[in-house]
Amino acid sequence: MAETAGDSRYRALLNAIPLWAFVVDADIRVQDLNDAAAAVFAPDKRVVLDLTGGEVLHCLHWQDSPQGCGHGPFCSGCVIRNAVGESLRGGHVTRRRAKVTLVSAGLKQDYELLVTANPMPGSTEPLALLVIEDISEIATLRDIIPVCGKCKLLRDDQEYWRNVQSYIREHLGSDVSHGVCPSCQTSLNSAAADD
């Protein structure tokens, strides 16, 4: 069957999302996914179609119940499931934070995610666009960061000492602006008055 212009626009838009993006139904069954999600969870997208989100993401709890994802004791508190449900009831969930444990190659790994869900317009059945952003690396910046007590350089994971600006630029992709806090401004004013 030939792809229509609408299909190619839909595919281009879905694949333009640089985060894990899934089109899911009300039971969080994957109906489609973008290339970013496929690269992590299923190089052959057909393998994951109609599987539950918990199964595709390798959620630690997707097999807690014989009925699978959505039926275990932890499922009622699942941020992903609740975000999709809220969006299908007409809401819009934007970057809701979630801590999850996923299993990959038999190893448990904790992730911090931002979950966005919005209803998909024009579908015959209720579908939601689910976008998942892995912020685990950024969240680790909240951990203790070694700082030199004298020069205030930061030590990174490779044991290099660097200034705050380059550390923030590399880890957060942000630049730093400079100003003077009120306490330092008072000190500067006092020092200037003493001169």
LOZA-488766 format. One record per residue: x negated, y negated, z negated of N, C-alpha, C in turn; chain; residue in three letters; residue number from 1. Coordinates in steps of 0.02 Angstrom, whole numbers. Layout:
# LOZA-488766
nx_ny_nz_cax_cay_caz_cx_cy_cz_c_r_k
X_Y_Z_X_Y_Z_X_Y_Z_A_ala_NUM
...
This chain:
# LOZA-488766
nx_ny_nz_cax_cay_caz_cx_cy_cz_c_r_k
-42_59_0_0_0_0_-45_-62_0_A_met_1
-31_-109_43_-71_-170_49_-60_-216_-10_A_ala_2
-114_-249_-31_-109_-297_-87_-81_-362_-61_A_glu_3
-33_-390_-96_-2_-454_-76_-44_-512_-103_A_thr_4
-30_-571_-79_-65_-631_-103_-53_-640_-178_A_ala_5
8_-626_-200_24_-631_-271_-16_-582_-312_A_gly_6
-25_-521_-287_-65_-471_-322_-138_-493_-327_A_asp_7
-164_-520_-272_-235_-540_-273_-245_-600_-319_A_ser_8
-196_-646_-322_-201_-702_-369_-199_-677_-441_A_arg_9
-152_-631_-455_-146_-602_-522_-212_-569_-542_A_tyr_10
-241_-529_-497_-304_-493_-511_-360_-544_-522_A_arg_11
-364_-596_-481_-416_-646_-488_-409_-683_-555_A_ala_12
-349_-700_-574_-338_-734_-639_-356_-689_-697_A_leu_13
-335_-626_-695_-350_-579_-749_-426_-570_-755_A_leu_14
-460_-562_-699_-532_-550_-702_-572_-614_-715_A_asn_15
-541_-672_-709_-576_-734_-726_-582_-743_-801_A_ala_16
-544_-706_-839_-548_-710_-913_-611_-674_-934_A_ile_17
-659_-709_-966_-723_-677_-983_-720_-635_-1047_A_pro_18
-662_-626_-1074_-652_-588_-1136_-613_-524_-1119_A_leu_19
-606_-480_-1168_-567_-419_-1157_-494_-439_-1148_A_trp_20
-465_-424_-1092_-395_-442_-1079_-357_-380_-1057_A_ala_21
-299_-370_-1088_-256_-313_-1073_-186_-337_-1061_A_phe_22
-150_-304_-1017_-78_-314_-1010_-48_-253_-1044_A_val_23
-7_-264_-1096_20_-209_-1136_96_-215_-1141_A_val_24
127_-158_-1155_199_-158_-1167_213_-165_-1241_A_asp_25
276_-158_-1261_296_-169_-1331_264_-118_-1378_A_ala_26
245_-60_-1353_212_-8_-1394_136_-14_-1390_A_asp_27
111_-68_-1363_40_-82_-1353_8_-31_-1306_A_ile_28
47_-5_-1260_20_40_-1209_-10_-3_-1153_A_arg_29
-71_13_-1134_-107_-26_-1084_-78_-14_-1015_A_val_30
-55_-68_-984_-28_-66_-916_-80_-90_-866_A_gln_31
-127_-131_-889_-180_-157_-846_-234_-186_-891_A_asp_32
-294_-196_-865_-347_-227_-902_-394_-261_-852_A_leu_33
-431_-309_-877_-477_-346_-833_-545_-312_-831_A_asn_34
-588_-338_-789_-654_-308_-780_-696_-311_-844_A_asp_35
-689_-365_-883_-727_-372_-945_-709_-317_-994_A_ala_36
-645_-301_-1000_-623_-247_-1045_-643_-179_-1017_A_ala_37
-637_-171_-951_-655_-107_-920_-730_-93_-929_A_ala_38
-772_-144_-926_-844_-134_-934_-861_-105_-1002_A_ala_39
-821_-120_-1053_-834_-97_-1120_-796_-32_-1136_A_val_40
-734_-26_-1113_-692_29_-1135_-677_83_-1083_A_phe_41
-682_67_-1018_-665_117_-968_-686_94_-898_A_ala_42
-746_114_-876_-766_94_-809_-715_114_-755_A_pro_43
-680_170_-765_-625_189_-721_-560_169_-756_A_asp_44
-532_113_-736_-473_85_-770_-415_135_-773_A_lys_45
-409_178_-723_-352_225_-722_-352_272_-782_A_arg_46
-410_283_-813_-416_329_-870_-377_302_-930_A_val_47
-374_237_-939_-343_208_-998_-272_184_-988_A_val_48
-248_184_-926_-180_160_-914_-130_204_-951_A_leu_49
-84_173_-985_-30_203_-1024_-54_234_-1090_A_asp_50
-118_224_-1107_-141_243_-1174_-126_185_-1221_A_leu_51
-120_200_-1285_-108_147_-1334_-171_106_-1345_A_thr_52
-160_45_-1367_-217_1_-1380_-265_30_-1431_A_gly_53
-238_62_-1483_-281_92_-1534_-326_147_-1505_A_gly_54
-299_185_-1459_-338_237_-1427_-391_208_-1381_A_glu_55
-373_157_-1342_-420_126_-1296_-476_91_-1333_A_val_56
-458_54_-1386_-508_16_-1424_-547_60_-1472_A_leu_57
-526_122_-1481_-557_169_-1528_-548_145_-1600_A_his_58
-487_124_-1616_-471_102_-1684_-483_159_-1732_A_cys_59
-509_142_-1789_-523_192_-1841_-459_229_-1863_A_leu_60
-401_196_-1857_-338_223_-1884_-290_250_-1832_A_his_61
-308_252_-1768_-258_270_-1717_-234_342_-1724_A_trp_62
-271_384_-1758_-251_454_-1767_-229_469_-1838_A_gln_63
-215_418_-1878_-193_429_-1947_-126_464_-1952_A_asp_64
-86_460_-1899_-20_491_-1898_-17_538_-1837_A_ser_65
21_593_-1842_28_637_-1784_59_602_-1724_A_pro_66
98_549_-1736_128_511_-1681_79_462_-1649_A_gln_67
20_452_-1679_-32_410_-1650_-27_337_-1669_A_gly_68
-57_296_-1627_-61_224_-1638_8_194_-1649_A_cys_69
13_154_-1702_75_120_-1717_117_154_-1770_A_gly_70
96_213_-1792_137_251_-1839_102_267_-1905_A_his_71
38_248_-1911_1_262_-1972_13_211_-2026_A_gly_72
-12_224_-2085_0_178_-2142_-32_109_-2132_A_pro_73
-84_104_-2093_-117_39_-2082_-87_0_-2024_A_phe_74
-47_33_-1983_-23_2_-1920_23_-58_-1932_A_cys_75
61_-57_-1986_107_-114_-1997_69_-179_-2010_A_ser_76
6_-174_-2031_-34_-234_-2043_-82_-250_-1986_A_gly_77
-77_-213_-1931_-123_-223_-1875_-111_-291_-1842_A_cys_78
-162_-332_-1841_-156_-399_-1813_-141_-395_-1738_A_val_79
-171_-348_-1703_-160_-341_-1631_-88_-322_-1618_A_ile_80
-63_-271_-1652_6_-248_-1643_55_-304_-1661_A_arg_81
42_-338_-1716_88_-391_-1738_86_-451_-1691_A_asn_82
28_-467_-1663_23_-523_-1616_62_-508_-1553_A_ala_83
57_-447_-1527_95_-428_-1467_170_-430_-1482_A_val_84
190_-402_-1539_261_-404_-1558_288_-474_-1563_A_gly_85
249_-518_-1594_270_-588_-1601_277_-622_-1534_A_glu_86
230_-608_-1488_233_-639_-1422_294_-613_-1383_A_ser_87
310_-550_-1390_368_-522_-1354_435_-546_-1383_A_leu_88
432_-574_-1443_492_-605_-1472_495_-679_-1455_A_arg_89
452_-701_-1410_453_-770_-1387_400_-815_-1417_A_gly_90
359_-789_-1460_306_-830_-1490_243_-830_-1449_A_gly_91
197_-870_-1470_131_-873_-1439_80_-868_-1496_A_his_92
37_-819_-1493_-14_-809_-1544_-81_-829_-1513_A_val_93
-115_-876_-1545_-177_-901_-1518_-234_-892_-1568_A_thr_94
-282_-853_-1549_-344_-842_-1586_-333_-825_-1659_A_arg_95
-290_-777_-1672_-278_-753_-1740_-336_-707_-1759_A_arg_96
-365_-721_-1816_-425_-685_-1838_-407_-616_-1866_A_arg_97
-450_-567_-1849_-439_-498_-1873_-506_-465_-1887_A_ala_98
-509_-428_-1940_-567_-385_-1954_-544_-314_-1941_A_lys_99
-580_-279_-1898_-562_-210_-1880_-624_-167_-1881_A_val_100
-612_-102_-1889_-665_-53_-1883_-649_-10_-1823_A_thr_101
-696_-8_-1776_-688_32_-1716_-741_87_-1718_A_leu_102
-727_142_-1684_-773_198_-1683_-799_207_-1611_A_val_103
-864_208_-1604_-894_218_-1538_-950_269_-1545_A_ser_104
-946_321_-1505_-994_376_-1507_-1001_404_-1578_A_ala_105
-945_409_-1613_-945_437_-1680_-968_390_-1735_A_gly_106
-988_330_-1718_-1012_282_-1767_-960_228_-1779_A_leu_107
-949_213_-1843_-902_159_-1861_-938_92_-1856_A_lys_108
-903_43_-1828_-931_-24_-1824_-877_-74_-1841_A_gln_109
-894_-121_-1885_-847_-174_-1904_-853_-231_-1854_A_asp_110
-795_-258_-1836_-791_-314_-1789_-749_-368_-1820_A_tyr_111
-765_-430_-1801_-720_-486_-1814_-696_-509_-1746_A_glu_112
-630_-512_-1740_-599_-527_-1676_-553_-587_-1682_A_leu_113
-544_-621_-1626_-491_-671_-1619_-443_-642_-1568_A_leu_114
-379_-640_-1587_-327_-607_-1547_-278_-660_-1522_A_val_115
-267_-660_-1457_-218_-704_-1425_-169_-660_-1387_A_thr_116
-104_-675_-1394_-53_-637_-1358_1_-684_-1334_A_ala_117
20_-676_-1271_73_-716_-1241_115_-671_-1196_A_asn_118
180_-685_-1192_222_-644_-1147_201_-654_-1074_A_pro_119
206_-601_-1035_192_-604_-963_256_-623_-927_A_met_120
257_-677_-891_318_-697_-856_331_-654_-795_A_pro_121
394_-647_-778_414_-615_-716_410_-539_-714_A_gly_122
400_-506_-770_397_-433_-768_466_-404_-783_A_ser_123
479_-345_-755_544_-313_-765_551_-285_-835_A_thr_124
496_-267_-867_497_-244_-936_457_-293_-979_A_glu_125
469_-295_-1044_431_-341_-1086_357_-323_-1088_A_pro_126
315_-368_-1063_243_-358_-1063_209_-419_-1093_A_leu_127
152_-407_-1123_114_-462_-1153_43_-460_-1127_A_ala_128
14_-520_-1120_-57_-526_-1105_-92_-530_-1172_A_leu_129
-135_-483_-1185_-173_-478_-1247_-246_-493_-1232_A_leu_130
-272_-545_-1263_-342_-564_-1252_-378_-558_-1319_A_val_131
-434_-521_-1318_-471_-508_-1379_-542_-535_-1372_A_ile_132
-561_-577_-1419_-626_-609_-1418_-667_-581_-1477_A_glu_133
-724_-551_-1462_-768_-524_-1514_-812_-580_-1541_A_asp_134
-800_-600_-1603_-840_-654_-1634_-885_-626_-1688_A_ile_135
-898_-562_-1687_-939_-531_-1740_-1007_-564_-1747_A_ser_136
-1039_-578_-1691_-1105_-609_-1693_-1103_-678_-1724_A_glu_137
-1053_-716_-1706_-1045_-784_-1735_-1030_-779_-1809_A_ile_138
-988_-730_-1828_-969_-723_-1898_-1029_-706_-1941_A_ala_139
-1080_-672_-1912_-1138_-655_-1953_-1177_-717_-1973_A_thr_140
-1166_-772_-1939_-1200_-834_-1958_-1178_-858_-2027_A_leu_141
-1122_-830_-2052_-1100_-848_-2119_-1142_-812_-2172_A_arg_142
-1181_-762_-2150_-1224_-727_-2196_-1279_-775_-2219_A_asp_143
-1319_-751_-2266_-1374_-793_-2291_-1426_-800_-2237_A_ile_144
-1446_-862_-2225_-1497_-878_-2175_-1557_-906_-2213_A_ile_145
-1616_-873_-2206_-1676_-897_-2241_-1698_-966_-2216_A_pro_146
-1707_-1013_-2263_-1728_-1081_-2248_-1790_-1097_-2288_A_val_147
-1841_-1126_-2255_-1902_-1146_-2290_-1885_-1202_-2339_A_cys_148
-1906_-1195_-2401_-1891_-1245_-2453_-1927_-1311_-2442_A_gly_149
-1980_-1311_-2402_-2017_-1373_-2391_-1996_-1408_-2327_A_lys_150
-2003_-1373_-2269_-1990_-1406_-2205_-1920_-1395_-2178_A_cys_151
-1881_-1351_-2209_-1811_-1336_-2191_-1803_-1300_-2124_A_lys_152
-1856_-1267_-2099_-1848_-1226_-2040_-1810_-1162_-2059_A_leu_153
-1775_-1133_-2010_-1737_-1072_-2021_-1775_-1013_-1992_A_leu_154
-1771_-955_-2025_-1801_-894_-1999_-1747_-852_-1966_A_arg_155
-1758_-834_-1904_-1709_-793_-1869_-1725_-718_-1878_A_asp_156
-1686_-676_-1844_-1694_-604_-1851_-1760_-578_-1825_A_asp_157
-1792_-615_-1780_-1857_-594_-1753_-1916_-623_-1792_A_gln_158
-1901_-649_-1852_-1952_-677_-1896_-1985_-740_-1869_A_glu_159
-1951_-775_-1824_-1977_-839_-1799_-1945_-895_-1840_A_tyr_160
-1986_-946_-1854_-1961_-1004_-1890_-1944_-1057_-1839_A_trp_161
-1884_-1084_-1843_-1861_-1134_-1794_-1820_-1187_-1828_A_arg_162
-1812_-1242_-1793_-1773_-1296_-1824_-1698_-1280_-1818_A_asn_163
-1660_-1314_-1858_-1588_-1301_-1862_-1554_-1311_-1795_A_val_164
-1574_-1363_-1759_-1542_-1378_-1695_-1550_-1321_-1645_A_gln_165
-1610_-1294_-1637_-1620_-1240_-1588_-1584_-1176_-1611_A_ser_166
-1582_-1164_-1676_-1547_-1105_-1702_-1473_-1109_-1686_A_tyr_167
-1443_-1166_-1699_-1371_-1175_-1685_-1357_-1172_-1610_A_ile_168
-1400_-1202_-1570_-1391_-1201_-1498_-1393_-1129_-1472_A_arg_169
-1441_-1089_-1496_-1448_-1020_-1472_-1391_-975_-1496_A_glu_170
-1372_-981_-1559_-1322_-935_-1588_-1250_-957_-1578_A_his_171
-1237_-1021_-1572_-1169_-1045_-1565_-1155_-1078_-1498_A_leu_172
-1209_-1092_-1460_-1199_-1126_-1397_-1177_-1198_-1407_A_gly_173
-1192_-1226_-1465_-1172_-1295_-1480_-1233_-1339_-1488_A_ser_174
-1224_-1402_-1476_-1276_-1451_-1489_-1261_-1486_-1555_A_asp_175
-1312_-1518_-1583_-1305_-1551_-1647_-1314_-1626_-1636_A_val_176
-1271_-1666_-1668_-1281_-1738_-1667_-1308_-1757_-1736_A_ser_177
-1335_-1816_-1741_-1364_-1837_-1805_-1330_-1899_-1831_A_his_178
-1328_-1903_-1895_-1300_-1961_-1930_-1333_-1964_-1998_A_gly_179
-1309_-2008_-2041_-1335_-2015_-2108_-1276_-2009_-2156_A_val_180
-1283_-1963_-2205_-1229_-1954_-2253_-1226_-2015_-2300_A_cys_181
-1170_-2025_-2334_-1163_-2084_-2378_-1216_-2088_-2433_A_pro_182
-1236_-2032_-2462_-1286_-2032_-2515_-1354_-2055_-2488_A_ser_183
-1374_-2027_-2430_-1438_-2048_-2400_-1435_-2121_-2377_A_cys_184
-1377_-2143_-2353_-1371_-2212_-2332_-1381_-2259_-2391_A_gln_185
-1354_-2240_-2449_-1363_-2280_-2510_-1436_-2282_-2528_A_thr_186
-1472_-2225_-2523_-1543_-2222_-2538_-1583_-2266_-2489_A_ser_187
-1565_-2262_-2425_-1599_-2303_-2374_-1588_-2377_-2388_A_leu_188
-1525_-2395_-2406_-1510_-2465_-2421_-1549_-2489_-2482_A_asn_189
-1554_-2445_-2532_-1590_-2463_-2593_-1664_-2472_-2578_A_ser_190
-1692_-2427_-2538_-1763_-2430_-2520_-1776_-2494_-2479_A_ala_191
-1731_-2511_-2435_-1739_-2571_-2394_-1735_-2633_-2437_A_ala_192
-1691_-2632_-2488_-1683_-2690_-2532_-1745_-2699_-2576_A_ala_193
-1778_-2643_-2594_-1838_-2646_-2636_-1898_-2673_-2597_A_asp_194
-1897_-2668_-2531_-1954_-2692_-2491_-1956_-2765_-2488_A_asp_195
